[in-house]
Amino acid sequence: MSSTEHQKDTAHVVAGLKGAIHNPNVSEEAKQTAAERLEQMNASQETGNQEPDTNRVLGGYKATLHNPRTSEAAKAHAAEVLEAAGYTIEKPAGSSDDEHLNRVLGGYKAALNNPNVSSAAKQHAREFLKEHGAI
């Protein structure tokens, strides 16, 4: 097996450590060890030493939540991983579906003007904006 097959998904590790800290069946010593490991992981992330694909992995979990072909079990797992990574899953109180759509449309409009966005992604943004009457 290659070394990439043995690498652990950071979001899963964080979720497991947080779960251990809050589990009443885990010893105080193990909880302390988990807390220390979380602190070390946070420090390495702040210094830029986190795995390069973490954002893509979390983005995949976000997509899972909105995919109508995804099972409820998979959506529940995705929500757990995202919450463990510090993302809020629920819409903020008072937020409407129109407000969400406006933010999505704004993101696609910004993508059209971003030089770091691929031409394929810009084409997708144009199509989405046209479908919603935004351009």
C-alpha positions in Angstrom: 0.0 0.0 0.0 1.2 3.5 -0.7 1.6 6.1 2.1 -1.4 8.0 0.9 -3.6 5.0 1.6 -2.5 5.1 5.2 -3.1 8.8 5.7 -5.9 9.7 8.1 -8.6 12.2 7.1 -8.0 15.2 9.4 -11.7 15.9 9.8 -12.4 12.3 11.0 -9.5 12.5 13.5 -10.8 15.8 14.9 -14.3 14.3 15.2 -13.0 11.2 17.0 -10.9 13.3 19.4 -13.8 15.6 20.2 -16.1 12.6 20.6 -13.6 11.0 23.1 -13.5 14.3 25.1 -17.3 14.3 25.5 -17.8 10.6 26.0 -18.6 9.7 29.7 -17.1 6.2 29.2 -13.6 7.5 28.4 -11.1 7.9 31.2 -9.9 11.3 32.3 -6.4 10.4 31.2 -7.6 9.6 27.6 -9.7 12.8 27.5 -6.6 14.8 28.5 -4.6 13.1 25.8 -7.3 13.8 23.2 -7.4 17.4 24.3 -3.7 17.8 24.0 -3.7 16.2 20.5 -6.5 18.6 19.4 -4.4 21.6 20.6 -1.4 20.3 18.7 -3.5 19.8 15.5 -4.9 23.4 15.8 -1.4 24.8 16.3 -0.1 23.0 13.1 -3.1 24.2 11.2 -2.5 27.8 12.3 1.1 27.6 11.1 0.0 26.2 7.7 1.0 22.6 8.3 -2.4 21.1 7.7 -3.1 18.6 5.0 -3.5 20.4 1.6 -6.7 18.7 0.7 -8.7 19.4 3.9 -10.7 22.2 2.3 -11.6 20.0 -0.6 -12.6 17.1 1.7 -14.8 19.4 3.7 -16.3 20.9 0.5 -17.2 17.3 -0.5 -19.0 16.9 2.8 -20.9 20.2 2.2 -21.9 18.9 -1.3 -23.2 15.7 0.3 -25.6 17.6 2.4 -27.3 19.2 -0.6 -27.2 16.2 -3.0 -30.7 14.8 -3.4 -29.3 11.3 -4.3 -27.4 11.0 -1.1 -28.8 8.8 1.7 -29.9 10.3 5.0 -27.2 8.3 6.8 -24.5 9.8 4.5 -25.9 13.3 5.1 -25.9 12.7 8.9 -22.3 11.6 8.7 -21.3 14.6 6.6 -23.0 16.9 9.1 -21.1 15.3 12.0 -17.7 15.8 10.2 -18.5 19.4 9.3 -19.6 20.3 12.8 -16.5 18.6 14.2 -14.4 20.8 11.9 -16.2 23.9 13.2 -18.7 24.5 10.4 -22.3 25.6 11.2 -24.8 23.3 9.4 -28.1 25.0 10.2 -29.1 28.2 8.5 -28.8 31.2 10.8 -32.0 32.2 12.6 -34.0 34.6 10.4 -32.2 33.6 7.2 -34.5 32.9 4.3 -34.1 30.7 1.2 -34.0 33.9 -0.9 -31.1 35.2 1.1 -29.2 31.9 0.6 -29.9 32.0 -3.1 -28.7 35.6 -3.3 -25.4 34.6 -1.6 -24.9 31.6 -4.0 -25.6 33.9 -7.0 -23.1 36.4 -5.6 -20.5 33.7 -5.3 -21.0 32.6 -8.9 -20.8 36.3 -10.0 -17.5 36.7 -8.1 -16.2 33.5 -9.7 -16.6 35.1 -13.2 -14.3 37.9 -12.2 -11.7 35.8 -10.3 -8.5 35.2 -12.4 -7.8 32.0 -10.3 -11.0 30.3 -11.4 -10.8 27.9 -14.3 -12.6 28.5 -17.6 -14.7 25.4 -16.9 -15.8 26.7 -13.5 -16.6 30.1 -15.1 -18.7 28.4 -17.7 -20.6 26.5 -15.0 -21.1 29.8 -13.1 -22.5 31.4 -16.3 -24.9 28.5 -16.8 -26.1 28.6 -13.2 -26.6 32.4 -13.3 -28.5 32.1 -16.6 -30.7 29.4 -15.2 -31.6 31.7 -12.3 -32.1 34.8 -14.4 -29.1 36.6 -12.8 -27.3 37.4 -16.1 
